[in-house]
């Protein structure tokens, strides 16, 4: 009986020892204070990164909406300018038709290499070709000349030079006007004495109308001669008009 009791006691103690060993293997050791602090700092950093990411995403979305609004606004302004161009071109067509009707019977002679002669109106294009137009006194009550240049461009880059001659009149009127939806158009006005009078720049800021007049008087005889208009366009979309009248 004692032997059986001893054997049972030994068996129970063995089971208790095995259970204690298993419990020791399954239960992880408690974390140290440093590990807990590192884990808390890591979680804090992760949270800060997430907040920064949300802020960047919000800024990106706001920027995208701003760009979309600007593109839509530019499209509306471009459409409005296009309507203005169409209206202006229709006016030009009407004026050109009226001029053709008025000058249908005017005698015109085109001589490429004829030297300057008094009473003959001269126009020199940038290519170097001269066009001489003669009008008899019966077609005008007062000596004078009038030149008009217009050009429509679409995303164009170029340079050009126009030379317009003023008569020996008392007055000279100069006009440069137009507008540019994109890019820029610069026109430098060179006086007959070789000095630059002004430079007119058309850009996206809006339409521009530049005028200059010279009247009869002492010391301004230089105004009668060849005026040069130097045109420089850079990625320009718009229209340009240049006119000169002398009388």
FIMARDREN-323520 format. One record per residue (C-alpha): residue number from 1; residue in three letters; x, y, z. Coordinates in nm, 4 decimals, padded with zeros to 6 digits. Layout:
REM FIMARDREN-323520
+------+------+----------+----------+----------+
: resi : resn :       c1 :       c2 :       c3 :
+------+------+----------+----------+----------+
:  NUM :  ala :        X :        Y :        Z :
...
+------+------+----------+----------+----------+
***
This chain:
REM FIMARDREN-323520
+------+------+----------+----------+----------+
: resi : resn :       c1 :       c2 :       c3 :
+------+------+----------+----------+----------+
:    1 :  unk :  00.0000 :  00.0000 :  00.0000 :
:    2 :  unk :  00.2781 :  00.2381 :  00.0907 :
:    3 :  unk :  00.4589 :  00.1426 : -00.2280 :
:    4 :  unk :  00.1520 :  00.2263 : -00.4360 :
:    5 :  unk :  00.1058 :  00.5576 : -00.2588 :
:    6 :  unk :  00.4694 :  00.6454 : -00.3189 :
:    7 :  unk :  00.4425 :  00.5593 : -00.6858 :
:    8 :  unk :  00.1304 :  00.7731 : -00.7198 :
:    9 :  unk :  00.3015 :  01.0625 : -00.5480 :
:   10 :  unk :  00.6015 :  01.0382 : -00.7810 :
:   11 :  unk :  00.3729 :  01.0305 : -01.0841 :
:   12 :  unk :  00.1817 :  01.3386 : -00.9686 :
:   13 :  unk :  00.5037 :  01.5292 : -00.9054 :
:   14 :  unk :  00.6328 :  01.4335 : -01.2512 :
:   15 :  unk :  00.3142 :  01.5628 : -01.4141 :
:   16 :  unk :  00.3385 :  01.8882 : -01.2203 :
:   17 :  unk :  00.6980 :  01.9380 : -01.3358 :
:   18 :  unk :  00.6068 :  01.8758 : -01.7020 :
:   19 :  unk :  00.3141 :  02.1201 : -01.6804 :
:   20 :  unk :  00.5346 :  02.3860 : -01.5267 :
:   21 :  unk :  00.7878 :  02.3410 : -01.8086 :
:   22 :  unk :  00.5202 :  02.3770 : -02.0775 :
:   23 :  unk :  00.3775 :  02.6886 : -01.9119 :
:   24 :  unk :  00.7218 :  02.8392 : -01.9034 :
:   25 :  unk :  00.7641 :  02.7741 : -02.2799 :
:   26 :  unk :  00.4192 :  02.9125 : -02.3822 :
:   27 :  unk :  00.4212 :  03.2373 : -02.1759 :
:   28 :  unk :  00.6537 :  03.5027 : -02.3344 :
:   29 :  unk :  00.8799 :  03.6934 : -02.1027 :
:   30 :  unk :  00.7515 :  04.0367 : -02.0028 :
:   31 :  unk :  00.8699 :  04.3305 : -02.2230 :
:   32 :  unk :  01.1216 :  04.5701 : -02.0856 :
:   33 :  unk :  01.0485 :  04.9425 : -02.0429 :
:   34 :  unk :  01.2837 :  05.0330 : -02.3329 :
:   35 :  unk :  01.1013 :  04.8040 : -02.5749 :
:   36 :  unk :  00.7663 :  04.9518 : -02.4759 :
:   37 :  unk :  00.9002 :  05.3055 : -02.5283 :
:   38 :  unk :  01.0434 :  05.2146 : -02.8719 :
:   39 :  unk :  00.7126 :  05.0616 : -02.9779 :
:   40 :  unk :  00.5226 :  05.3715 : -02.8647 :
:   41 :  unk :  00.7618 :  05.5996 : -03.0548 :
:   42 :  unk :  00.7291 :  05.3860 : -03.3691 :
:   43 :  unk :  00.3487 :  05.4022 : -03.3523 :
:   44 :  unk :  00.3695 :  05.7792 : -03.3035 :
:   45 :  unk :  00.5933 :  05.8135 : -03.6110 :
:   46 :  unk :  00.3578 :  05.6011 : -03.8180 :
:   47 :  unk :  00.0636 :  05.8173 : -03.7148 :
:   48 :  unk :  00.2557 :  06.1364 : -03.8030 :
:   49 :  unk :  00.3425 :  05.9955 : -04.1469 :
:   50 :  unk : -00.0206 :  05.9084 : -04.2104 :
:   51 :  unk : -00.1303 :  06.2612 : -04.1167 :
:   52 :  unk :  00.1346 :  06.4126 : -04.3456 :
:   53 :  unk :  00.0247 :  06.1846 : -04.6295 :
:   54 :  unk : -00.3377 :  06.2937 : -04.5862 :
:   55 :  unk : -00.2309 :  06.6602 : -04.5930 :
:   56 :  unk : -00.0253 :  06.6105 : -04.9114 :
:   57 :  unk : -00.3157 :  06.4328 : -05.0781 :
:   58 :  unk : -00.5485 :  06.7209 : -04.9869 :
:   59 :  unk : -00.3003 :  06.9764 : -05.1263 :
:   60 :  unk : -00.2633 :  06.7738 : -05.4464 :
:   61 :  unk : -00.6405 :  06.7568 : -05.4912 :
:   62 :  unk : -00.6735 :  07.1329 : -05.4354 :
:   63 :  unk : -00.3983 :  07.1991 : -05.6913 :
:   64 :  unk : -00.5674 :  06.9702 : -05.9426 :
:   65 :  unk : -00.8963 :  07.1581 : -05.9041 :
:   66 :  unk : -00.7162 :  07.4920 : -05.9406 :
:   67 :  unk : -00.5529 :  07.3783 : -06.2668 :
:   68 :  unk : -00.8858 :  07.2530 : -06.4008 :
:   69 :  unk : -01.0487 :  07.5884 : -06.3223 :
:   70 :  unk : -00.7670 :  07.7796 : -06.4939 :
:   71 :  unk : -00.7891 :  07.5589 : -06.8029 :
:   72 :  unk : -01.1654 :  07.6071 : -06.8190 :
:   73 :  unk : -01.1292 :  07.9846 : -06.7741 :
:   74 :  unk : -00.8633 :  08.0040 : -07.0454 :
:   75 :  unk : -01.0874 :  07.8059 : -07.2776 :
:   76 :  unk : -01.3740 :  08.0487 : -07.2186 :
:   77 :  unk : -01.1493 :  08.3512 : -07.2778 :
:   78 :  unk : -01.0044 :  08.1936 : -07.5925 :
:   79 :  unk : -01.3545 :  08.1305 : -07.7258 :
:   80 :  unk : -01.4499 :  08.4913 : -07.6500 :
:   81 :  unk : -01.1391 :  08.6212 : -07.8271 :
:   82 :  unk : -01.2157 :  08.3981 : -08.1243 :
:   83 :  unk : -01.5607 :  08.5544 : -08.1500 :
:   84 :  unk : -01.3988 :  08.8992 : -08.1349 :
:   85 :  unk : -01.1556 :  08.7988 : -08.4111 :
:   86 :  unk : -01.4373 :  08.6795 : -08.6317 :
:   87 :  unk : -01.6223 :  09.0074 : -08.5820 :
:   88 :  unk : -01.3098 :  09.2124 : -08.6576 :
:   89 :  unk : -01.2306 :  09.0078 : -08.9679 :
:   90 :  unk : -01.5840 :  09.0554 : -09.0945 :
:   91 :  unk : -01.5399 :  09.4312 : -09.0482 :
:   92 :  unk : -01.2116 :  09.4142 : -09.2381 :
:   93 :  unk : -01.3763 :  09.2233 : -09.5202 :
:   94 :  unk : -01.6484 :  09.4872 : -09.5428 :
:   95 :  unk : -01.3950 :  09.7711 : -09.5433 :
:   96 :  unk : -01.1776 :  09.5946 : -09.7984 :
:   97 :  unk : -01.4796 :  09.5459 : -10.0224 :
:   98 :  unk : -01.5649 :  09.9155 : -09.9953 :
:   99 :  unk : -01.2071 :  10.0150 : -10.0798 :
:  100 :  unk : -01.2057 :  09.7879 : -10.3832 :
:  101 :  unk : -01.5290 :  09.9449 : -10.5009 :
:  102 :  unk : -01.3905 :  10.2962 : -10.4538 :
:  103 :  unk : -01.0590 :  10.2240 : -10.6250 :
:  104 :  unk : -01.1893 :  09.9996 : -10.9002 :
:  105 :  unk : -01.1245 :  10.2651 : -11.1680 :
:  106 :  unk : -00.8062 :  10.4110 : -11.0170 :
:  107 :  unk : -00.5044 :  10.3765 : -11.2499 :
:  108 :  unk : -00.2436 :  10.1501 : -11.0902 :
:  109 :  unk :  00.1073 :  10.0732 : -11.2183 :
:  110 :  unk :  00.3328 :  09.8143 : -11.0542 :
:  111 :  unk :  00.7041 :  09.8523 : -11.1405 :
:  112 :  unk :  00.9428 :  09.6435 : -10.9238 :
:  113 :  unk :  01.2630 :  09.8482 : -10.9768 :
:  114 :  unk :  01.1432 :  10.2018 : -11.0404 :
:  115 :  unk :  01.3278 :  10.4620 : -10.8249 :
:  116 :  unk :  01.1365 :  10.6966 : -10.5957 :
:  117 :  unk :  00.9531 :  10.9642 : -10.7930 :
:  118 :  unk :  00.7475 :  11.2480 : -10.6500 :
:  119 :  unk :  00.3767 :  11.1758 : -10.6752 :
:  120 :  unk :  00.4195 :  10.7988 : -10.6710 :
:  121 :  unk :  00.3266 :  10.6102 : -10.3536 :
:  122 :  unk :  00.5797 :  10.3500 : -10.2454 :
:  123 :  unk :  00.5423 :  10.0334 : -10.0391 :
:  124 :  unk :  00.8372 :  09.8034 : -09.9690 :
:  125 :  unk :  00.7748 :  09.4572 : -09.8250 :
:  126 :  unk :  01.0190 :  09.2588 : -09.6140 :
:  127 :  unk :  01.1227 :  09.0539 : -09.9185 :
:  128 :  unk :  01.2712 :  09.3648 : -10.0803 :
:  129 :  unk :  01.0141 :  09.4014 : -10.3568 :
:  130 :  unk :  00.8910 :  09.7558 : -10.4154 :
:  131 :  unk :  00.5322 :  09.8256 : -10.5183 :
:  132 :  unk :  00.4643 :  10.1697 : -10.6658 :
:  133 :  unk :  00.1059 :  10.2928 : -10.6911 :
:  134 :  unk :  00.0250 :  10.6133 : -10.8778 :
:  135 :  unk : -00.3020 :  10.7994 : -10.8329 :
:  136 :  unk : -00.3945 :  11.0917 : -11.0551 :
:  137 :  unk : -00.4982 :  11.4276 : -10.8957 :
:  138 :  unk : -00.8533 :  11.3676 : -11.0123 :
:  139 :  unk : -00.8834 :  11.0832 : -10.7617 :
:  140 :  unk : -00.7845 :  11.2874 : -10.4586 :
:  141 :  unk : -00.8540 :  11.6402 : -10.3468 :
:  142 :  unk : -00.5329 :  11.6558 : -10.1422 :
:  143 :  unk : -00.1924 :  11.4857 : -10.1819 :
:  144 :  unk : -00.1291 :  11.2097 : -09.9323 :
:  145 :  unk : -00.0937 :  10.8381 : -09.8798 :
:  146 :  unk : -00.2504 :  10.5742 : -09.6628 :
:  147 :  unk : -00.1104 :  10.2305 : -09.5795 :
:  148 :  unk : -00.2811 :  09.9478 : -09.3943 :
:  149 :  unk : -00.1237 :  09.6156 : -09.2985 :
:  150 :  unk : -00.3056 :  09.3332 : -09.1196 :
:  151 :  unk : -00.2094 :  08.9784 : -09.0351 :
:  152 :  unk : -00.3662 :  08.6920 : -08.8436 :
:  153 :  unk : -00.1315 :  08.4347 : -08.6897 :
:  154 :  unk : -00.1797 :  08.1001 : -08.5164 :
:  155 :  unk :  00.1027 :  07.9762 : -08.2902 :
:  156 :  unk :  00.3525 :  08.1483 : -08.5214 :
:  157 :  unk :  00.7146 :  08.2488 : -08.4671 :
:  158 :  unk :  00.8644 :  08.4805 : -08.7291 :
:  159 :  unk :  01.0348 :  08.8128 : -08.8003 :
:  160 :  unk :  00.9306 :  09.0584 : -09.0682 :
:  161 :  unk :  01.0060 :  09.4149 : -09.1715 :
:  162 :  unk :  00.7761 :  09.6633 : -09.3427 :
:  163 :  unk :  00.8825 :  09.9934 : -09.4952 :
:  164 :  unk :  00.6179 :  10.2600 : -09.5573 :
:  165 :  unk :  00.6992 :  10.5947 : -09.7193 :
:  166 :  unk :  00.5339 :  10.9172 : -09.6103 :
:  167 :  unk :  00.4732 :  11.1952 : -09.8625 :
:  168 :  unk :  00.5900 :  11.5524 : -09.8305 :
:  169 :  unk :  00.2709 :  11.6295 : -09.6435 :
:  170 :  unk :  00.2100 :  11.8331 : -09.3348 :
:  171 :  unk :  00.0822 :  11.5570 : -09.1079 :
:  172 :  unk :  00.1720 :  11.1928 : -09.0379 :
:  173 :  unk : -00.0457 :  10.9555 : -08.8333 :
:  174 :  unk :  00.0797 :  10.6141 : -08.7155 :
:  175 :  unk : -00.1288 :  10.3340 : -08.5641 :
:  176 :  unk : -00.0366 :  09.9878 : -08.4308 :
:  177 :  unk : -00.3148 :  09.7766 : -08.2805 :
:  178 :  unk : -00.4294 :  09.4203 : -08.2206 :
:  179 :  unk : -00.4298 :  09.1556 : -07.9507 :
:  180 :  unk : -00.2605 :  08.8259 : -07.8760 :
:  181 :  unk : -00.4339 :  08.5335 : -07.7049 :
:  182 :  unk : -00.1081 :  08.3415 : -07.6633 :
:  183 :  unk :  00.2603 :  08.4248 : -07.7031 :
:  184 :  unk :  00.3661 :  08.7763 : -07.8014 :
:  185 :  unk :  00.4054 :  09.0099 : -08.0985 :
:  186 :  unk :  00.6535 :  09.2997 : -08.0773 :
:  187 :  unk :  00.6587 :  09.5868 : -08.3277 :
:  188 :  unk :  00.9524 :  09.8301 : -08.3279 :
:  189 :  unk :  00.8798 :  10.1628 : -08.5044 :
:  190 :  unk :  01.1891 :  10.3149 : -08.6685 :
:  191 :  unk :  01.1694 :  10.6793 : -08.7787 :
:  192 :  unk :  01.3043 :  10.8064 : -09.1134 :
:  193 :  unk :  01.6131 :  10.9424 : -08.9337 :
:  194 :  unk :  01.7022 :  10.5888 : -08.8160 :
:  195 :  unk :  01.6046 :  10.6334 : -08.4509 :
:  196 :  unk :  01.3598 :  10.3999 : -08.2797 :
:  197 :  unk :  01.0440 :  10.5854 : -08.1870 :
:  198 :  unk :  00.8791 :  10.3124 : -07.9815 :
:  199 :  unk :  00.8225 :  09.9390 : -07.9408 :
:  200 :  unk :  00.4683 :  09.8071 : -07.9122 :
:  201 :  unk :  00.4219 :  09.4628 : -07.7515 :
:  202 :  unk :  00.1011 :  09.2609 : -07.7829 :
:  203 :  unk :  00.0588 :  08.9733 : -07.5363 :
:  204 :  unk : -00.1978 :  08.7935 : -07.3221 :
:  205 :  unk : -00.2606 :  09.1035 : -07.1106 :
:  206 :  unk : -00.5239 :  09.2248 : -07.3591 :
:  207 :  unk : -00.5772 :  09.4269 : -07.6745 :
:  208 :  unk : -00.3663 :  09.7345 : -07.7470 :
:  209 :  unk : -00.4150 :  10.0419 : -07.9649 :
:  210 :  unk : -00.1058 :  10.2641 : -08.0089 :
:  211 :  unk : -00.1284 :  10.5968 : -08.1980 :
:  212 :  unk :  00.1165 :  10.8748 : -08.2764 :
:  213 :  unk :  00.0617 :  11.1938 : -08.4784 :
:  214 :  unk :  00.3009 :  11.4572 : -08.6122 :
:  215 :  unk :  00.1692 :  11.7881 : -08.7381 :
:  216 :  unk :  00.3238 :  12.0624 : -08.9505 :
:  217 :  unk :  00.5888 :  12.2664 : -08.7775 :
:  218 :  unk :  00.9487 :  12.3744 : -08.7865 :
:  219 :  unk :  01.2115 :  12.1124 : -08.7192 :
:  220 :  unk :  01.0012 :  11.8044 : -08.7941 :
:  221 :  unk :  01.0664 :  11.7680 : -09.1645 :
:  222 :  unk :  01.2332 :  11.4351 : -09.0828 :
:  223 :  unk :  00.8860 :  11.2794 : -09.0500 :
:  224 :  unk :  00.8535 :  11.2704 : -09.4296 :
:  225 :  unk :  01.0431 :  10.9646 : -09.5470 :
:  226 :  unk :  01.0609 :  10.5908 : -09.5009 :
:  227 :  unk :  00.9231 :  10.4487 : -09.1781 :
:  228 :  unk :  01.0267 :  10.0953 : -09.0817 :
:  229 :  unk :  00.8122 :  09.8553 : -08.8782 :
:  230 :  unk :  01.0074 :  09.5537 : -08.7472 :
:  231 :  unk :  00.7810 :  09.2690 : -08.6380 :
:  232 :  unk :  00.8877 :  08.9816 : -08.4109 :
:  233 :  unk :  00.6341 :  08.7127 : -08.3178 :
:  234 :  unk :  00.6997 :  08.4312 : -08.0707 :
:  235 :  unk :  00.4503 :  08.1436 : -08.0456 :
:  236 :  unk :  00.1848 :  08.4043 : -08.1200 :
:  237 :  unk : -00.1869 :  08.3503 : -08.1744 :
:  238 :  unk : -00.3731 :  08.6700 : -08.2540 :
:  239 :  unk : -00.3935 :  08.9537 : -08.5029 :
:  240 :  unk : -00.1902 :  09.2633 : -08.5850 :
:  241 :  unk : -00.2789 :  09.5839 : -08.7699 :
:  242 :  unk : -00.0407 :  09.8618 : -08.8776 :
:  243 :  unk : -00.1477 :  10.1779 : -09.0585 :
:  244 :  unk :  00.0150 :  10.5044 : -09.1626 :
:  245 :  unk : -00.1447 :  10.8135 : -09.3155 :
:  246 :  unk :  00.0333 :  11.1210 : -09.4469 :
:  247 :  unk : -00.1435 :  11.4268 : -09.5874 :
+------+------+----------+----------+----------+
***
